Amino acid sequence: MLLNNNVTEFILLGLTQDPIIKKIVFIIFLVFYLGTLLGNLLIISTIKTSRALGSPMYFFLFYLSLSDTCFSTSIAPRTIVDSLVKQATITFNECLIQVFSLHFFGCLEIFILILMAVDRYVAICKPLHYATIMNRRVCGVLVAMAWVGSCVHSLVQIFLALSLPFCGPNVIDHYFCDLEPLLELACADTYLVNLLLVSNSGAICTVSFVLLMFSYVVILHSLRNHSAEGRRKALSTCISHITVVFLFFVPCIFIYTRPATTFPMDKMIAVFYTIGTPLLNPLIYTLRNAEVKNAMSRLWSKKLISDDMR
């Protein structure tokens, strides 16, 4: 439902209007985005081609890397291009597409992180039933539910955006489209929309974060019954997961669980979870995971051997 909308495009102010700093933004975003693509696509190809990484944990890691890649792609390429032009603009429809893709892949990442926590809980607390509970079919159904849930969440964001009337101001003080900056441009009372935004995006972030932290507390508490080697391996995996959870959720909770007010630091915090976290995730999972590193080494060894035989 589109109400009294006289705005066909928005002007994105970006991170800065200084021409010199915009060039620095271009370099940083380009390097970070290429690093994100390289790291996550390497994990995706390694899991896809390695038989040693066939467990549910790596099945979920595959989709986490996929969501990271798409999440970053929904923002970084446009930001890179916009940093090269004097005035960046985005049409209303393109803005809605960016809102949908940003929330879809961001929400998918949240759900995948929850599934990874469930997988670790079953593996550590219910080891004898792990193969039965977390079989391939169950994992596939859980991922499918995550995709459906993410789609529903994103459609709610689009509905909220379409319910906002825009009749004049069209300058977004941000480097991408999202509901928070759009609320400031609406020429109507946005209290209800903001309440729905907090109860939707804010609740998903906060409740998911609390559940994840609680689950890892339970997991870590149960490790005292395991052998020293089992504790070491499980602790290494859990620390990687907890680090990723903190890096992603803390900035998101700060942005989406408060009234429709913006702070100067919002854009820098957004940079951290839109371009920083997707880059750090593959580093965290590969540096702390011997199985992934060994699988990557075997993959590159096979590639070098096949290249030498040509």
KEKE-3310 file (N, C-alpha, C; in steps of 0.2 Angstrom, whole numbers, plus 5000, padded with zeros to 4 digits):
npx = (5004:5004:5006:5002:5014:5026:5039:5052:5065:5080:5092:5108:5118:5130:5145:5153:5155:5167:5178:5191:5191:5181:5187:5196:5186:5181:5193:5194:5182:5182:5193:5189:5177:5181:5189:5180:5172:5182:5186:5174:5169:5179:5177:5165:5167:5177:5169:5160:5167:5174:5175:5177:5172:5158:5149:5134:5138:5146:5138:5129:5138:5142:5130:5130:5141:5137:5126:5133:5141:5131:5124:5134:5135:5123:5125:5139:5144:5136:5139:5153:5153:5145:5154:5162:5156:5149:5136:5126:5113:5097:5084:5067:5061:5073:5078:5069:5072:5085:5082:5075:5084:5094:5088:5084:5095:5102:5094:5093:5106:5106:5097:5104:5115:5108:5104:5117:5121:5111:5115:5128:5124:5117:5127:5137:5130:5121:5127:5126:5114:5116:5118:5106:5097:5102:5101:5103:5091:5084:5092:5091:5078:5077:5086:5078:5067:5073:5076:5062:5057:5066:5062:5049:5051:5058:5048:5039:5046:5046:5033:5031:5039:5032:5021:5024:5022:5030:5033:5041:5056:5070:5083:5094:5103:5114:5123:5116:5100:5088:5075:5076:5083:5074:5062:5064:5062:5049:5033:5023:5016:5027:5027:5020:5025:5038:5037:5033:5044:5054:5048:5049:5062:5071:5066:5069:5083:5087:5081:5086:5099:5100:5095:5105:5116:5112:5111:5125:5131:5125:5130:5144:5145:5141:5153:5162:5160:5167:5181:5198:5204:5192:5185:5194:5193:5179:5178:5186:5178:5166:5170:5173:5161:5154:5161:5158:5144:5144:5150:5141:5128:5128:5131:5119:5108:5110:5107:5093:5085:5080:5071:5066:5078:5093:5111:5127:5137:5131:5132:5145:5145:5136:5144:5153:5145:5140:5150:5162:5160:5156:5168:5176:5171:5174:5188:5188:5182:5191:5204:5203:5199:5204:5201:5194:5205:5214:5206:5206:5219:5221:5213:5219:5231:5227:5223:5235:5242:5235:5236:5250:5250:5245)
npy = (4994:5010:5026:5042:5046:5056:5055:5049:5046:5044:5053:5048:5052:5046:5040:5051:5067:5073:5074:5068:5059:5051:5044:5036:5029:5022:5013:5006:4999:4992:4984:4977:4971:4963:4954:4948:4941:4932:4925:4919:4913:4904:4896:4890:4883:4874:4867:4861:4853:4845:4829:4826:4836:4834:4835:4840:4853:4859:4859:4869:4879:4882:4888:4899:4906:4908:4917:4927:4932:4936:4945:4955:4959:4965:4978:4983:4984:4994:5005:5006:5010:5022:5030:5035:5045:5062:5065:5053:5044:5034:5025:5024:5011:5003:5006:4999:4986:4985:4986:4974:4964:4966:4964:4951:4943:4946:4942:4928:4925:4926:4916:4905:4905:4902:4889:4883:4884:4875:4863:4862:4860:4848:4840:4840:4839:4828:4817:4803:4802:4811:4808:4803:4813:4825:4822:4822:4825:4832:4843:4849:4853:4862:4872:4876:4881:4892:4900:4903:4909:4921:4927:4930:4939:4949:4953:4959:4971:4977:4980:4989:4999:5003:5008:5020:5038:5048:5064:5075:5079:5071:5066:5055:5052:5042:5027:5017:5011:5009:5005:5013:5026:5030:5032:5045:5053:5052:5060:5060:5054:5042:5034:5021:5013:5013:5007:4994:4991:4990:4979:4969:4968:4972:4963:4951:4951:4953:4943:4932:4933:4932:4919:4912:4915:4909:4896:4893:4894:4884:4873:4875:4873:4860:4854:4850:4837:4830:4823:4829:4831:4831:4842:4853:4853:4855:4867:4876:4876:4882:4894:4901:4902:4909:4921:4926:4928:4938:4948:4951:4952:4962:4976:4976:4975:4987:4996:4992:4991:5003:5019:5029:5037:5045:5043:5051:5040:5030:5026:5022:5011:5003:5000:4991:4979:4977:4976:4973:4962:4951:4949:4945:4933:4921:4921:4919:4906:4898:4900:4895:4882:4867:4857:4863:4871:4860:4854:4864:4865:4853:4854:4865:4859:4848:4856:4862:4851:4847:4857:4857:4845:4848)
npz = (5000:4995:5000:4997:4990:4984:4981:4971:4970:4981:4989:4994:5007:5011:5019:5020:5014:5010:4997:4997:5008:5003:4993:5001:5008:4996:4993:5005:5007:4995:4996:5008:5003:4993:5000:5008:4999:4994:5005:5010:4999:4997:5008:5005:4993:4998:5008:4999:4991:4999:5007:5020:5027:5030:5040:5050:5056:5047:5036:5040:5041:5028:5023:5031:5027:5014:5016:5022:5011:5002:5010:5012:4998:4995:4999:4999:4985:4979:4988:4985:4972:4973:4981:4971:4964:4963:4969:4976:4971:4973:4967:4972:4971:4970:4982:4990:4986:4991:5005:5007:5003:5012:5024:5023:5020:5032:5042:5039:5042:5056:5059:5055:5063:5075:5072:5071:5084:5090:5084:5090:5103:5103:5098:5109:5121:5119:5113:5110:5103:5092:5078:5075:5078:5071:5057:5039:5032:5042:5045:5032:5032:5042:5038:5027:5033:5039:5028:5024:5035:5035:5024:5027:5037:5030:5020:5029:5033:5020:5019:5029:5025:5013:5019:5023:5021:5009:5005:5002:5008:5003:5006:5012:5026:5026:5020:5014:5011:5023:5035:5047:5044:5034:5041:5046:5036:5032:5030:5041:5057:5064:5075:5077:5067:5070:5082:5078:5070:5080:5087:5078:5070:5081:5091:5086:5085:5098:5106:5099:5102:5116:5118:5111:5119:5131:5127:5124:5136:5143:5135:5138:5151:5152:5147:5157:5160:5150:5142:5143:5130:5122:5128:5125:5110:5109:5115:5108:5096:5100:5105:5094:5088:5097:5097:5084:5085:5095:5087:5077:5083:5093:5087:5079:5088:5095:5085:5081:5092:5098:5100:5086:5083:5077:5078:5078:5077:5071:5058:5057:5065:5058:5047:5053:5055:5043:5033:5040:5049:5040:5033:5044:5048:5040:5043:5057:5058:5050:5055:5068:5066:5064:5055:5044:5039:5036:5026:5016:5013:5007:4996:4989:4986:4978:4967:4963:4959:4949:4940:4937:4930:4918)
capx = (5000:5008:5002:5004:5021:5028:5047:5054:5072:5083:5099:5112:5124:5135:5149:5156:5155:5173:5181:5197:5189:5177:5192:5198:5180:5181:5198:5193:5176:5184:5197:5185:5172:5185:5192:5174:5171:5187:5186:5168:5168:5184:5174:5159:5170:5180:5164:5156:5171:5178:5171:5179:5167:5151:5145:5129:5141:5149:5132:5127:5143:5141:5125:5132:5146:5133:5122:5138:5142:5125:5123:5138:5134:5117:5127:5145:5145:5133:5143:5159:5151:5143:5160:5166:5151:5148:5130:5124:5105:5094:5077:5062:5061:5080:5079:5065:5075:5090:5079:5073:5089:5098:5085:5083:5101:5104:5089:5095:5112:5104:5094:5109:5119:5104:5105:5124:5121:5108:5120:5133:5121:5116:5133:5140:5125:5117:5132:5124:5108:5118:5117:5099:5093:5104:5102:5103:5085:5082:5096:5089:5071:5079:5088:5072:5063:5077:5074:5055:5057:5069:5058:5043:5053:5059:5042:5036:5050:5044:5026:5032:5042:5027:5016:5027:5021:5035:5030:5046:5063:5073:5090:5095:5110:5117:5126:5112:5093:5085:5069:5078:5084:5068:5057:5065:5059:5041:5029:5018:5018:5030:5027:5017:5029:5044:5036:5033:5051:5057:5045:5051:5069:5074:5065:5073:5090:5088:5079:5090:5106:5099:5094:5111:5121:5110:5113:5132:5132:5123:5135:5151:5144:5141:5159:5166:5159:5170:5188:5202:5204:5185:5184:5198:5190:5172:5179:5188:5172:5161:5173:5173:5154:5152:5164:5154:5138:5145:5152:5135:5122:5129:5129:5112:5104:5111:5103:5086:5081:5079:5067:5068:5083:5100:5117:5133:5141:5127:5135:5151:5143:5133:5150:5156:5141:5138:5156:5167:5158:5156:5175:5180:5168:5178:5194:5187:5181:5197:5210:5202:5196:5210:5198:5193:5212:5217:5203:5208:5226:5221:5210:5224:5236:5224:5223:5242:5244:5231:5239:5256:5249:5243)
capy = (5000:5016:5032:5049:5046:5060:5054:5044:5044:5047:5055:5045:5056:5041:5040:5057:5071:5075:5070:5064:5054:5046:5039:5031:5024:5017:5008:5002:4995:4988:4978:4973:4967:4957:4949:4945:4936:4927:4921:4915:4908:4898:4891:4887:4878:4869:4862:4858:4848:4840:4824:4827:4841:4832:4835:4846:4859:4862:4860:4876:4884:4883:4893:4905:4909:4910:4922:4933:4934:4939:4951:4960:4961:4969:4984:4985:4986:5001:5010:5007:5015:5029:5034:5038:5050:5068:5064:5047:5043:5028:5026:5021:5004:5001:5007:4994:4980:4985:4985:4967:4960:4967:4961:4944:4939:4947:4937:4922:4923:4925:4909:4900:4905:4898:4882:4881:4883:4869:4858:4861:4858:4841:4836:4840:4837:4822:4814:4796:4803:4816:4806:4802:4820:4830:4819:4826:4828:4837:4849:4852:4856:4867:4877:4878:4885:4898:4904:4905:4914:4927:4930:4933:4945:4955:4956:4964:4977:4981:4982:4995:5005:5005:5012:5027:5043:5053:5070:5081:5078:5064:5065:5050:5053:5035:5025:5012:5011:5005:5008:5018:5033:5031:5035:5052:5057:5051:5066:5057:5051:5036:5030:5015:5010:5012:5001:4988:4989:4987:4973:4964:4967:4972:4957:4945:4952:4953:4936:4927:4934:4929:4912:4909:4915:4904:4889:4892:4894:4877:4869:4876:4870:4852:4851:4848:4830:4827:4822:4835:4832:4833:4849:4857:4853:4858:4874:4879:4877:4886:4901:4903:4903:4915:4927:4928:4930:4945:4953:4952:4954:4968:4981:4975:4977:4994:5000:4991:4991:5009:5023:5031:5042:5043:5046:5051:5034:5024:5024:5018:5004:4999:4998:4985:4973:4976:4974:4970:4955:4946:4948:4942:4927:4916:4921:4916:4899:4895:4901:4891:4876:4863:4853:4867:4872:4854:4853:4869:4863:4847:4857:4869:4854:4845:4861:4863:4845:4846:4863:4854:4839:4851)
capz = (5000:4994:5003:4995:4989:4979:4980:4966:4972:4987:4989:4999:5009:5012:5025:5020:5008:5008:4991:4999:5012:4999:4990:5006:5008:4991:4994:5011:5005:4989:4999:5012:5000:4989:5005:5010:4993:4993:5011:5010:4993:4998:5013:5002:4989:5002:5011:4994:4988:5004:5010:5027:5030:5028:5046:5050:5057:5040:5032:5042:5040:5021:5022:5034:5022:5008:5018:5023:5004:4999:5014:5010:4991:4995:5001:4997:4978:4978:4992:4982:4966:4976:4983:4966:4961:4967:4972:4975:4971:4973:4966:4977:4970:4971:4989:4993:4985:4996:5011:5007:5003:5018:5030:5021:5022:5039:5046:5037:5046:5063:5060:5054:5069:5080:5070:5073:5091:5091:5082:5095:5109:5102:5098:5115:5127:5117:5108:5107:5098:5088:5071:5073:5078:5066:5051:5033:5031:5047:5043:5026:5034:5047:5033:5023:5038:5040:5022:5024:5041:5033:5018:5030:5040:5025:5018:5034:5032:5014:5020:5034:5021:5009:5023:5025:5015:5007:5001:5001:5009:5000:5008:5017:5029:5027:5014:5011:5013:5029:5038:5052:5040:5030:5046:5047:5030:5032:5032:5045:5063:5063:5081:5076:5062:5074:5087:5074:5068:5086:5089:5073:5069:5087:5095:5083:5087:5106:5108:5097:5106:5123:5117:5109:5124:5135:5124:5124:5143:5144:5132:5141:5158:5151:5145:5163:5160:5145:5143:5142:5123:5120:5131:5121:5104:5109:5118:5102:5091:5104:5106:5087:5087:5102:5094:5078:5088:5098:5082:5073:5086:5097:5083:5077:5094:5096:5079:5080:5098:5101:5096:5079:5083:5074:5082:5073:5077:5068:5051:5058:5068:5052:5043:5056:5054:5036:5029:5044:5051:5034:5032:5049:5050:5037:5046:5063:5057:5047:5060:5074:5065:5060:5050:5038:5037:5032:5020:5012:5011:5002:4990:4985:4984:4972:4962:4961:4956:4942:4936:4935:4925:4911)
cpx = (5004:5004:5005:5012:5023:5036:5048:5061:5074:5090:5103:5118:5130:5139:5152:5155:5162:5176:5187:5195:5185:5182:5195:5193:5180:5187:5196:5187:5178:5188:5193:5180:5176:5187:5186:5172:5176:5187:5180:5167:5173:5181:5169:5162:5173:5175:5161:5160:5174:5173:5172:5174:5160:5146:5140:5133:5143:5144:5129:5132:5143:5136:5126:5137:5142:5129:5127:5139:5137:5123:5127:5137:5128:5119:5133:5146:5142:5137:5150:5158:5149:5149:5164:5162:5150:5142:5127:5116:5103:5087:5073:5062:5067:5081:5075:5068:5081:5088:5078:5079:5094:5095:5084:5089:5104:5100:5091:5102:5111:5101:5099:5113:5115:5105:5112:5124:5117:5112:5125:5130:5120:5122:5137:5136:5122:5121:5129:5118:5110:5116:5110:5095:5095:5106:5102:5097:5083:5086:5093:5082:5073:5081:5082:5068:5066:5075:5067:5055:5060:5065:5052:5045:5055:5053:5038:5040:5048:5037:5026:5034:5036:5021:5018:5025:5027:5033:5035:5053:5065:5080:5091:5102:5113:5120:5122:5105:5091:5079:5071:5079:5077:5062:5058:5063:5052:5038:5022:5020:5020:5030:5025:5022:5036:5043:5036:5040:5055:5055:5047:5058:5073:5073:5069:5080:5091:5086:5084:5097:5105:5099:5101:5116:5119:5112:5120:5134:5130:5128:5142:5150:5144:5148:5164:5165:5163:5178:5192:5203:5197:5183:5188:5195:5183:5173:5181:5182:5168:5164:5172:5165:5152:5155:5160:5147:5139:5146:5146:5130:5123:5128:5122:5107:5104:5107:5096:5082:5080:5074:5070:5072:5090:5105:5123:5137:5137:5130:5141:5150:5140:5139:5153:5152:5139:5144:5161:5166:5158:5163:5178:5177:5172:5185:5194:5186:5187:5203:5209:5199:5201:5207:5197:5200:5215:5213:5205:5215:5226:5218:5215:5229:5234:5225:5230:5244:5241:5234:5246:5256:5247:5248)
cpy = (5006:5022:5038:5050:5050:5060:5048:5041:5047:5049:5052:5049:5052:5042:5047:5061:5074:5071:5066:5058:5049:5042:5034:5026:5019:5012:5003:4997:4990:4982:4974:4968:4961:4952:4945:4939:4931:4922:4916:4911:4902:4893:4887:4882:4873:4864:4858:4852:4843:4835:4824:4832:4840:4832:4841:4853:4863:4863:4867:4881:4886:4888:4899:4909:4912:4917:4928:4936:4938:4946:4957:4963:4965:4976:4987:4987:4993:5006:5011:5012:5022:5033:5037:5044:5056:5067:5057:5047:5036:5029:5022:5014:5000:5001:5001:4987:4979:4983:4977:4963:4960:4963:4953:4940:4940:4943:4930:4920:4922:4918:4904:4899:4901:4891:4879:4879:4876:4863:4856:4858:4850:4837:4835:4837:4830:4818:4807:4797:4808:4814:4805:4809:4824:4826:4824:4829:4833:4843:4853:4856:4862:4873:4880:4883:4892:4903:4907:4910:4921:4930:4933:4940:4951:4958:4961:4971:4981:4984:4989:5001:5007:5009:5019:5032:5047:5058:5076:5079:5071:5063:5061:5051:5046:5033:5019:5014:5006:5009:5014:5025:5035:5034:5042:5056:5057:5058:5064:5055:5044:5032:5023:5010:5008:5007:4995:4986:4986:4980:4967:4963:4967:4966:4951:4945:4950:4946:4931:4927:4931:4922:4909:4909:4910:4897:4888:4891:4886:4872:4869:4872:4862:4849:4848:4840:4826:4827:4828:4837:4834:4840:4854:4858:4857:4866:4878:4881:4882:4893:4904:4906:4909:4921:4930:4931:4937:4950:4955:4955:4961:4975:4982:4977:4984:4998:4999:4990:4997:5013:5026:5038:5040:5046:5046:5044:5028:5022:5020:5011:5000:4997:4991:4979:4972:4974:4971:4963:4950:4944:4944:4935:4921:4916:4918:4908:4895:4895:4896:4884:4872:4859:4857:4869:4866:4853:4858:4868:4858:4850:4861:4864:4850:4850:4862:4857:4845:4851:4860:4849:4842:4852)
cpz = (5000:4995:5001:4994:4983:4977:4976:4967:4978:4985:4995:5001:5010:5018:5026:5014:5006:5002:4993:5003:5008:4995:4995:5007:5003:4991:5000:5009:5000:4992:5004:5009:4996:4994:5008:5005:4993:4999:5011:5005:4994:5003:5009:4997:4992:5005:5005:4991:4992:5007:5017:5031:5028:5034:5046:5052:5051:5035:5033:5040:5032:5020:5026:5030:5016:5010:5019:5016:5001:5003:5013:5003:4991:4997:4998:4990:4976:4982:4988:4976:4968:4978:4978:4962:4966:4972:4971:4976:4971:4972:4972:4977:4972:4979:4993:4992:4990:5003:5012:5007:5009:5024:5029:5023:5029:5043:5045:5041:5053:5064:5059:5060:5075:5078:5072:5080:5093:5090:5087:5101:5109:5102:5104:5121:5125:5112:5105:5103:5093:5080:5070:5073:5072:5060:5045:5032:5036:5046:5037:5028:5038:5043:5029:5027:5039:5034:5022:5029:5039:5028:5022:5034:5035:5022:5023:5034:5026:5015:5025:5030:5016:5012:5025:5019:5015:5003:5000:5002:5007:5002:5014:5020:5031:5020:5011:5014:5018:5032:5043:5049:5037:5035:5047:5041:5029:5034:5036:5052:5062:5069:5080:5072:5066:5079:5084:5072:5074:5088:5084:5073:5076:5091:5092:5085:5094:5108:5106:5100:5112:5122:5115:5115:5130:5133:5125:5132:5145:5142:5136:5148:5157:5149:5151:5163:5155:5146:5141:5134:5120:5122:5126:5114:5104:5111:5112:5097:5094:5104:5099:5086:5091:5099:5088:5080:5091:5092:5078:5077:5090:5093:5081:5082:5095:5091:5080:5086:5101:5097:5090:5080:5080:5078:5077:5072:5073:5062:5052:5061:5063:5048:5046:5055:5047:5031:5033:5046:5046:5032:5037:5050:5047:5041:5053:5062:5054:5052:5066:5073:5060:5054:5043:5035:5033:5026:5014:5009:5006:4996:4986:4982:4978:4966:4959:4957:4949:4937:4933:4930:4918:4907)
residu = (MET:LEU:LEU:ASN:ASN:ASN:VAL:THR:GLU:PHE:ILE:LEU:LEU:GLY:LEU:THR:GLN:ASP:PRO:ILE:ILE:LYS:LYS:ILE:VAL:PHE:ILE:ILE:PHE:LEU:VAL:PHE:TYR:LEU:GLY:THR:LEU:LEU:GLY:ASN:LEU:LEU:ILE:ILE:SER:THR:ILE:LYS:THR:SER:ARG:ALA:LEU:GLY:SER:PRO:MET:TYR:PHE:PHE:LEU:PHE:TYR:LEU:SER:LEU:SER:ASP:THR:CYS:PHE:SER:THR:SER:ILE:ALA:PRO:ARG:THR:ILE:VAL:ASP:SER:LEU:VAL:LYS:GLN:ALA:THR:ILE:THR:PHE:ASN:GLU:CYS:LEU:ILE:GLN:VAL:PHE:SER:LEU:HIS:PHE:PHE:GLY:CYS:LEU:GLU:ILE:PHE:ILE:LEU:ILE:LEU:MET:ALA:VAL:ASP:ARG:TYR:VAL:ALA:ILE:CYS:LYS:PRO:LEU:HIS:TYR:ALA:THR:ILE:MET:ASN:ARG:ARG:VAL:CYS:GLY:VAL:LEU:VAL:ALA:MET:ALA:TRP:VAL:GLY:SER:CYS:VAL:HIS:SER:LEU:VAL:GLN:ILE:PHE:LEU:ALA:LEU:SER:LEU:PRO:PHE:CYS:GLY:PRO:ASN:VAL:ILE:ASP:HIS:TYR:PHE:CYS:ASP:LEU:GLU:PRO:LEU:LEU:GLU:LEU:ALA:CYS:ALA:ASP:THR:TYR:LEU:VAL:ASN:LEU:LEU:LEU:VAL:SER:ASN:SER:GLY:ALA:ILE:CYS:THR:VAL:SER:PHE:VAL:LEU:LEU:MET:PHE:SER:TYR:VAL:VAL:ILE:LEU:HIS:SER:LEU:ARG:ASN:HIS:SER:ALA:GLU:GLY:ARG:ARG:LYS:ALA:LEU:SER:THR:CYS:ILE:SER:HIS:ILE:THR:VAL:VAL:PHE:LEU:PHE:PHE:VAL:PRO:CYS:ILE:PHE:ILE:TYR:THR:ARG:PRO:ALA:THR:THR:PHE:PRO:MET:ASP:LYS:MET:ILE:ALA:VAL:PHE:TYR:THR:ILE:GLY:THR:PRO:LEU:LEU:ASN:PRO:LEU:ILE:TYR:THR:LEU:ARG:ASN:ALA:GLU:VAL:LYS:ASN:ALA:MET:SER:ARG:LEU:TRP:SER:LYS:LYS:LEU:ILE:SER:ASP:ASP:MET:ARG)
# end
